[in-house]
Each structure stands twice: as C-alpha cells, then as structure tokens.
C-alpha cells in the first residue's frame, strides 16, 4: 500500500502503483468517451441528442472525480470513499434516466417510469454511503441498498419500463435496452460483492477493491453510453431526411 509521507505525496504516480495507474487510465478513457459522445450528437436525429449528451455528462462527471480519487489514493493510500459516492450520487441517477430517455425517444415514456427509477437509485445509494461513512449500521445500509437495486431491476425487466421497451422498441433499441439492463444486473453486482467482501467481511484489501470498482465503473459508464450511441445511430440512420 502507498504510505503517506513518501515522494508520492507530491502527486507522482509510481510504476508499481497499479491502483493509481487504474485511476489514471480510466479517467483518460472517461474523458475520451465524453468527447466522443458529444461529437456524435451531430450524427443523430434531434430526439436522440439528449441521450448522448447525458452519456457525455456521466463520463465527464466521473472523469473529474477520478482525477480527484487518484490524488487521494496517491497522497494518502486510503480509499477515496467520499469522492466515489459523490460520483455515484451524480452519475448513477443519470444512468437510470437514460432508460427513460430511450423510451421517450420512441414515444412510450411516462413520468412514473422516470420517478420510480430515480427514487430506486437514491434508495440504493444513500444508505450505502451512510453505512460506509459510519453513520448507519453496515448490515442495515446494505439491506436497504439492495432493496433499492432489486426495485430498479424489477422496473427495467418486468415493470412499466420493461414492458414498454418489449412491446414498442425497434430491434436496435430493443437490443441496446436489453444489454443496458444486463449491465445494471451483472455489472452493478460487482459493487455489493465488493461491499460485502471489503466492509462486512474484511476479506478484500483496499487495493483489490479499488481496482475492481474502477474496472466496474469503466464498463458501467462507458459501455452503457456506447449502447445508447448504438441505438441512437441505428435509429437515426433508418430515418430518411424527409421524415426527420
């Protein structure tokens, strides 16, 4: 582990600091994704532009936090829990809103879908932070957070959102929607597993947890945005100039 008081306190990244390297690489990938998503707004029809801009916001916000998290890790050798949760509290609701925006783009979104996804996200995140920060019992925070996650999964698989996508989406949009919800299922499962291993059982080191969380963020933010880009460009290419 990196110890405070070494040359690293000046902000230098050592070649054997794999956690710090992962923070740096992923921050660069997030910044590059931001530029890509914003550039691609020029290639899609008007109803898809908001979805791509939100994808760019997600990766930009995450990139800024990753720069700060890298500095915290390098200078202190401790997990940047506060910065990570601030990032999640901003980006995860935006990711959930993407489901609503996709359905809005095909004309089947409702206000109920928006609010259920947003509330489920906050129920999932806030207790987790309070527990990790010591303001709530670890187990209680975990259970409440899991209930929020299960609520989100129900909505996007079996609830109004899932049914609307299944019944009304084109093949391209349906493919993207299904892949996005599997990211929410499998990709997001990494976080509670890490929570249990690191905070409830004490079986995972801070180094391992941060590398796993960083890789999970890369998939859950960048890959998520790329699926939206795929749906947006596929739908836009199928629209004739006269119909646009």
Buried (B, 14 or more C-beta within 10 A) or exposed (E): EBEEEEEBBEEEEEEEBEBBBBBBBBBEBBBEBBEBBBEBBEBBBEBBBBBBBBBBBBBBBBBBBBBBBBBBBBBBBEBBBBBBBBBBBBBBBBBBBBBBBBBBBBEBBBEEBBEBBBBBBBBBBBBBBBBBEEEBEBEEBBEBBBBBBEBBBBBBBEBBBBEBBEEEBEEBBBBBBBBBBEBBBEBBEBBBEBBBBBBBEEEBBBBBBBBBBBBBBBBBBBBBBBBBBBBBBBBBEEEEEEEE
